[in-house]
Protein backbone atom coordinates (compact mmCIF):
# COMPACT_ATOMS: atom_id res chain seq x y z
CA UNK A 1 0.00 0.00 0.00
CA UNK A 2 1.31 3.41 -0.94
CA UNK A 3 1.46 6.32 1.47
CA UNK A 4 1.79 9.97 0.64
CA UNK A 5 4.21 11.50 3.13
CA UNK A 6 4.80 15.23 3.32
CA UNK A 7 7.93 16.50 5.03
CA UNK A 8 8.26 20.11 6.15
CA UNK A 9 11.83 21.24 6.74
CA UNK A 10 12.32 24.79 8.01
CA UNK A 11 15.22 26.79 6.61
CA UNK A 12 17.46 29.19 8.51
CA UNK A 13 14.82 31.93 8.31
CA UNK A 14 12.07 29.80 9.82
CA UNK A 15 11.59 32.48 12.45
CA UNK A 16 12.84 36.07 12.14
CA UNK A 17 15.42 36.05 14.93
CA UNK A 18 16.19 32.74 16.57
CA UNK A 19 17.69 30.02 14.41
CA UNK A 20 18.79 26.45 14.76
CA UNK A 21 18.41 24.79 18.15
CA UNK A 22 17.38 28.04 19.79
CA UNK A 23 14.05 28.20 17.96
CA UNK A 24 11.94 26.35 20.49
CA UNK A 25 13.47 27.82 23.63
CA UNK A 26 13.65 31.37 22.38
CA UNK A 27 10.16 31.62 20.89
CA UNK A 28 7.59 29.03 21.87
CA UNK A 29 8.67 28.96 25.51
CA UNK A 30 9.65 32.53 26.28
CA UNK A 31 9.42 34.96 23.40
CA UNK A 32 6.18 34.94 21.43
CA UNK A 33 3.68 33.00 23.49
CA UNK A 34 3.24 35.52 26.29
CA UNK A 35 -0.31 35.96 27.57
CA UNK A 36 -2.04 37.03 30.78
CA UNK A 37 -2.30 34.50 33.59
CA UNK A 38 -4.63 34.21 36.55
CA UNK A 39 -2.39 36.73 38.34
CA UNK A 40 -2.67 39.43 35.67
CA UNK A 41 -6.42 39.10 35.12
CA UNK A 42 -7.46 40.71 38.43
CA UNK A 43 -4.99 43.56 37.85
CA UNK A 44 -6.48 44.30 34.41
CA UNK A 45 -10.12 44.51 35.46
CA UNK A 46 -9.83 45.62 39.10
CA UNK A 47 -9.03 49.21 38.10
CA UNK A 48 -12.52 49.53 36.63
CA UNK A 49 -14.76 46.96 38.32
CA UNK A 50 -13.74 48.18 41.78
CA UNK A 51 -15.56 51.37 40.86
CA UNK A 52 -18.74 49.31 41.16
CA UNK A 53 -17.89 47.17 44.20
CA UNK A 54 -16.61 50.18 46.17
CA UNK A 55 -19.46 52.39 44.89
CA UNK A 56 -16.99 55.09 43.83
CA UNK A 57 -18.42 55.26 40.31
CA UNK A 58 -21.59 56.93 41.56
CA UNK A 59 -19.52 59.83 42.95
CA UNK A 60 -18.28 60.75 39.49
CA UNK A 61 -21.71 60.19 37.93
CA UNK A 62 -23.53 62.17 40.64
CA UNK A 63 -21.20 65.13 40.11
CA UNK A 64 -22.49 65.45 36.57
CA UNK A 65 -19.63 63.74 34.74
CA UNK A 66 -20.64 61.96 31.54
CA UNK A 67 -20.75 58.19 31.90
CA UNK A 68 -19.25 57.74 28.45
CA UNK A 69 -16.40 60.16 29.14
CA UNK A 70 -15.77 58.40 32.45
CA UNK A 71 -15.63 55.03 30.73
CA UNK A 72 -13.45 56.32 27.88
CA UNK A 73 -10.98 57.84 30.36
CA UNK A 74 -10.75 54.56 32.26
CA UNK A 75 -10.48 52.61 29.01
CA UNK A 76 -7.61 54.77 27.73
CA UNK A 77 -5.65 54.67 31.01
CA UNK A 78 -6.02 50.91 31.39
CA UNK A 79 -5.15 50.21 27.74
CA UNK A 80 -2.11 52.49 27.55
CA UNK A 81 -0.70 51.31 30.88
CA UNK A 82 -1.28 47.60 30.22
CA UNK A 83 -0.03 47.63 26.63
CA UNK A 84 3.06 49.68 27.52
CA UNK A 85 4.00 47.26 30.32
CA UNK A 86 3.20 44.27 28.13
CA UNK A 87 5.27 45.62 25.23
CA UNK A 88 8.19 46.33 27.58
CA UNK A 89 7.99 42.83 29.02
CA UNK A 90 8.01 41.23 25.55
CA UNK A 91 10.99 43.29 24.38
CA UNK A 92 12.95 42.54 27.55
CA UNK A 93 12.17 38.82 27.18
CA UNK A 94 13.37 38.88 23.56
CA UNK A 95 16.61 40.64 24.45
CA UNK A 96 17.32 38.29 27.36
CA UNK A 97 16.72 35.19 25.21
CA UNK A 98 18.84 36.54 22.36
CA UNK A 99 21.65 37.28 24.79
CA UNK A 100 21.31 33.87 26.44
CA UNK A 101 21.61 31.97 23.15
CA UNK A 102 24.05 34.45 21.59
CA UNK A 103 21.63 35.30 18.78
CA UNK A 104 21.94 38.59 16.84
CA UNK A 105 19.16 41.00 17.73
CA UNK A 106 17.05 42.06 14.74
CA UNK A 107 14.97 45.02 15.86
CA UNK A 108 12.27 45.14 13.16
CA UNK A 109 11.06 41.51 13.54
CA UNK A 110 11.05 41.97 17.31
CA UNK A 111 8.93 45.11 17.08
CA UNK A 112 6.59 43.46 14.57
CA UNK A 113 5.91 40.42 16.75
CA UNK A 114 5.63 42.54 19.89
CA UNK A 115 3.15 44.79 18.07
CA UNK A 116 1.01 41.80 17.08
CA UNK A 117 0.96 40.58 20.66
CA UNK A 118 0.00 44.05 21.89
CA UNK A 119 -2.94 44.17 19.47
CA UNK A 120 -4.18 40.88 20.89
CA UNK A 121 -3.75 42.33 24.36
CA UNK A 122 -5.82 45.35 23.30
CA UNK A 123 -8.66 43.05 22.23
CA UNK A 124 -8.29 41.13 25.49
CA UNK A 125 -8.65 44.36 27.47
CA UNK A 126 -11.75 45.32 25.49
CA UNK A 127 -13.45 42.00 26.28
CA UNK A 128 -12.48 42.25 29.94
CA UNK A 129 -13.83 45.78 30.36
CA UNK A 130 -17.07 44.86 28.61
CA UNK A 131 -17.57 42.07 31.15
CA UNK A 132 -16.78 44.54 33.93
CA UNK A 133 -19.64 46.74 32.74
CA UNK A 134 -21.98 43.75 32.46
CA UNK A 135 -21.22 41.93 35.72
CA UNK A 136 -19.81 44.78 37.86
CA UNK A 137 -17.82 42.35 40.01
CA UNK A 138 -14.13 41.50 39.88
CA UNK A 139 -14.45 37.84 40.93
CA UNK A 140 -17.09 37.10 38.29
CA UNK A 141 -15.09 38.83 35.56
CA UNK A 142 -11.88 37.02 36.50
CA UNK A 143 -13.66 33.67 36.61
CA UNK A 144 -15.42 34.21 33.28
CA UNK A 145 -12.28 35.44 31.52
CA UNK A 146 -10.19 32.63 32.97
CA UNK A 147 -12.61 29.98 31.68
CA UNK A 148 -12.98 31.71 28.31
CA UNK A 149 -9.29 32.42 27.79
CA UNK A 150 -7.76 29.17 28.96
CA UNK A 151 -10.37 26.97 27.28
CA UNK A 152 -9.13 28.33 23.95
CA UNK A 153 -5.81 26.41 23.87
CA UNK A 154 -7.52 23.18 24.96
CA UNK A 155 -10.08 23.33 22.16
CA UNK A 156 -7.49 24.51 19.63
CA UNK A 157 -5.10 21.66 20.40
CA UNK A 158 -7.93 19.12 20.07
CA UNK A 159 -9.14 20.46 16.72
CA UNK A 160 -6.15 21.97 14.89
CA UNK A 161 -5.42 18.86 12.79
CA UNK A 162 -8.97 18.75 11.37
CA UNK A 163 -9.99 22.39 11.66
CA UNK A 164 -11.81 22.39 8.32
CA UNK A 165 -14.31 19.79 9.55
CA UNK A 166 -15.28 21.63 12.72
CA UNK A 167 -18.71 23.18 13.17
CA UNK A 168 -19.23 26.92 12.87
CA UNK A 169 -19.79 27.08 16.64
CA UNK A 170 -16.33 25.70 17.40
CA UNK A 171 -14.68 27.89 14.76
CA UNK A 172 -16.48 31.01 16.01
CA UNK A 173 -15.50 30.29 19.60
CA UNK A 174 -11.87 29.92 18.59
CA UNK A 175 -11.82 32.98 16.34
CA UNK A 176 -13.15 35.27 19.10
CA UNK A 177 -10.78 33.84 21.70
CA UNK A 178 -7.54 35.84 22.13
CA UNK A 179 -5.57 32.69 22.91
CA UNK A 180 -6.21 31.45 19.37
CA UNK A 181 -4.19 34.37 18.04
CA UNK A 182 -1.58 34.25 20.80
CA UNK A 183 -0.95 30.59 20.01
CA UNK A 184 -0.74 31.30 16.27
CA UNK A 185 2.07 33.78 16.87
CA UNK A 186 4.13 30.76 17.96
CA UNK A 187 4.04 29.66 14.32
CA UNK A 188 4.55 33.16 12.99
CA UNK A 189 6.12 32.27 9.62
CA UNK A 190 3.97 29.19 9.00
CA UNK A 191 0.55 30.90 9.01
CA UNK A 192 -0.60 32.95 6.07
CA UNK A 193 -2.09 36.41 6.61
CA UNK A 194 -1.49 36.30 10.35
CA UNK A 195 -0.90 40.05 10.58
CA UNK A 196 -4.15 40.82 8.73
CA UNK A 197 -6.14 38.38 10.84
CA UNK A 198 -4.82 39.85 14.07
CA UNK A 199 -5.44 43.40 12.85
CA UNK A 200 -9.05 42.56 11.91
CA UNK A 201 -9.56 40.81 15.25
CA UNK A 202 -8.12 43.76 17.16
CA UNK A 203 -10.11 46.45 15.36
CA UNK A 204 -13.34 44.46 15.32
CA UNK A 205 -13.14 43.42 18.98
CA UNK A 206 -12.25 46.90 20.23
CA UNK A 207 -15.08 48.55 18.29
CA UNK A 208 -17.73 45.97 19.21
CA UNK A 209 -16.82 45.71 22.91
CA UNK A 210 -16.58 49.50 23.25
CA UNK A 211 -19.97 50.09 21.62
CA UNK A 212 -21.62 47.37 23.72
CA UNK A 213 -20.02 48.71 26.90
CA UNK A 214 -21.05 52.29 26.15
CA UNK A 215 -24.61 51.25 25.31
CA UNK A 216 -24.98 49.27 28.54
CA UNK A 217 -23.36 51.98 30.63
CA UNK A 218 -25.72 54.66 29.31
CA UNK A 219 -28.76 52.68 30.45
CA UNK A 220 -27.23 51.15 33.56
CA UNK A 221 -28.55 52.04 36.99
CA UNK A 222 -25.65 53.13 39.18
CA UNK A 223 -26.04 52.29 42.86
C-alpha positions in Angstrom: 0.0 0.0 0.0 1.3 3.4 -0.9 1.5 6.3 1.5 1.8 10.0 0.6 4.2 11.5 3.1 4.8 15.2 3.3 7.9 16.5 5.0 8.3 20.1 6.1 11.8 21.2 6.7 12.3 24.8 8.0 15.2 26.8 6.6 17.5 29.2 8.5 14.8 31.9 8.3 12.1 29.8 9.8 11.6 32.5 12.5 12.8 36.1 12.1 15.4 36.1 14.9 16.2 32.7 16.6 17.7 30.0 14.4 18.8 26.5 14.8 18.4 24.8 18.1 17.4 28.0 19.8 14.0 28.2 18.0 11.9 26.4 20.5 13.5 27.8 23.6 13.6 31.4 22.4 10.2 31.6 20.9 7.6 29.0 21.9 8.7 29.0 25.5 9.6 32.5 26.3 9.4 35.0 23.4 6.2 34.9 21.4 3.7 33.0 23.5 3.2 35.5 26.3 -0.3 36.0 27.6 -2.0 37.0 30.8 -2.3 34.5 33.6 -4.6 34.2 36.6 -2.4 36.7 38.3 -2.7 39.4 35.7 -6.4 39.1 35.1 -7.5 40.7 38.4 -5.0 43.6 37.9 -6.5 44.3 34.4 -10.1 44.5 35.5 -9.8 45.6 39.1 -9.0 49.2 38.1 -12.5 49.5 36.6 -14.8 47.0 38.3 -13.7 48.2 41.8 -15.6 51.4 40.9 -18.7 49.3 41.2 -17.9 47.2 44.2 -16.6 50.2 46.2 -19.5 52.4 44.9 -17.0 55.1 43.8 -18.4 55.3 40.3 -21.6 56.9 41.6 -19.5 59.8 42.9 -18.3 60.7 39.5 -21.7 60.2 37.9 -23.5 62.2 40.6 -21.2 65.1 40.1 -22.5 65.5 36.6 -19.6 63.7 34.7 -20.6 62.0 31.5 -20.7 58.2 31.9 -19.3 57.7 28.4 -16.4 60.2 29.1 -15.8 58.4 32.4 -15.6 55.0 30.7 -13.4 56.3 27.9 -11.0 57.8 30.4 -10.7 54.6 32.3 -10.5 52.6 29.0 -7.6 54.8 27.7 -5.7 54.7 31.0 -6.0 50.9 31.4 -5.1 50.2 27.7 -2.1 52.5 27.6 -0.7 51.3 30.9 -1.3 47.6 30.2 0.0 47.6 26.6 3.1 49.7 27.5 4.0 47.3 30.3 3.2 44.3 28.1 5.3 45.6 25.2 8.2 46.3 27.6 8.0 42.8 29.0 8.0 41.2 25.5 11.0 43.3 24.4 13.0 42.5 27.6 12.2 38.8 27.2 13.4 38.9 23.6 16.6 40.6 24.5 17.3 38.3 27.4 16.7 35.2 25.2 18.8 36.5 22.4 21.7 37.3 24.8 21.3 33.9 26.4 21.6 32.0 23.1 24.1 34.5 21.6 21.6 35.3 18.8 21.9 38.6 16.8 19.2 41.0 17.7 17.0 42.1 14.7 15.0 45.0 15.9 12.3 45.1 13.2 11.1 41.5 13.5 11.1 42.0 17.3 8.9 45.1 17.1 6.6 43.5 14.6 5.9 40.4 16.7 5.6 42.5 19.9 3.1 44.8 18.1 1.0 41.8 17.1 1.0 40.6 20.7 0.0 44.0 21.9 -2.9 44.2 19.5 -4.2 40.9 20.9 -3.7 42.3 24.4 -5.8 45.4 23.3 -8.7 43.0 22.2 -8.3 41.1 25.5 -8.7 44.4 27.5 -11.8 45.3 25.5 -13.4 42.0 26.3 -12.5 42.3 29.9 -13.8 45.8 30.4 -17.1 44.9 28.6 -17.6 42.1 31.1 -16.8 44.5 33.9 -19.6 46.7 32.7 -22.0 43.8 32.5 -21.2 41.9 35.7 -19.8 44.8 37.9 -17.8 42.4 40.0 -14.1 41.5 39.9 -14.4 37.8 40.9 -17.1 37.1 38.3 -15.1 38.8 35.6 -11.9 37.0 36.5 -13.7 33.7 36.6 -15.4 34.2 33.3 -12.3 35.4 31.5 -10.2 32.6 33.0 -12.6 30.0 31.7 -13.0 31.7 28.3 -9.3 32.4 27.8 -7.8 29.2 29.0 -10.4 27.0 27.3 -9.1 28.3 23.9 -5.8 26.4 23.9 -7.5 23.2 25.0 -10.1 23.3 22.2 -7.5 24.5 19.6 -5.1 21.7 20.4 -7.9 19.1 20.1 -9.1 20.5 16.7 -6.1 22.0 14.9 -5.4 18.9 12.8 -9.0 18.7 11.4 -10.0 22.4 11.7 -11.8 22.4 8.3 -14.3 19.8 9.5 -15.3 21.6 12.7 -18.7 23.2 13.2 -19.2 26.9 12.9 -19.8 27.1 16.6 -16.3 25.7 17.4 -14.7 27.9 14.8 -16.5 31.0 16.0 -15.5 30.3 19.6 -11.9 29.9 18.6 -11.8 33.0 16.3 -13.2 35.3 19.1 -10.8 33.8 21.7 -7.5 35.8 22.1 -5.6 32.7 22.9 -6.2 31.4 19.4 -4.2 34.4 18.0 -1.6 34.3 20.8 -0.9 30.6 20.0 -0.7 31.3 16.3 2.1 33.8 16.9 4.1 30.8 18.0 4.0 29.7 14.3 4.5 33.2 13.0 6.1 32.3 9.6 4.0 29.2 9.0 0.6 30.9 9.0 -0.6 33.0 6.1 -2.1 36.4 6.6 -1.5 36.3 10.4 -0.9 40.0 10.6 -4.1 40.8 8.7 -6.1 38.4 10.8 -4.8 39.8 14.1 -5.4 43.4 12.9 -9.0 42.6 11.9 -9.6 40.8 15.3 -8.1 43.8 17.2 -10.1 46.5 15.4 -13.3 44.5 15.3 -13.1 43.4 19.0 -12.3 46.9 20.2 -15.1 48.6 18.3 -17.7 46.0 19.2 -16.8 45.7 22.9 -16.6 49.5 23.2 -20.0 50.1 21.6 -21.6 47.4 23.7 -20.0 48.7 26.9 -21.1 52.3 26.1 -24.6 51.3 25.3 -25.0 49.3 28.5 -23.4 52.0 30.6 -25.7 54.7 29.3 -28.8 52.7 30.4 -27.2 51.2 33.6 -28.6 52.0 37.0 -25.7 53.1 39.2 -26.0 52.3 42.9 
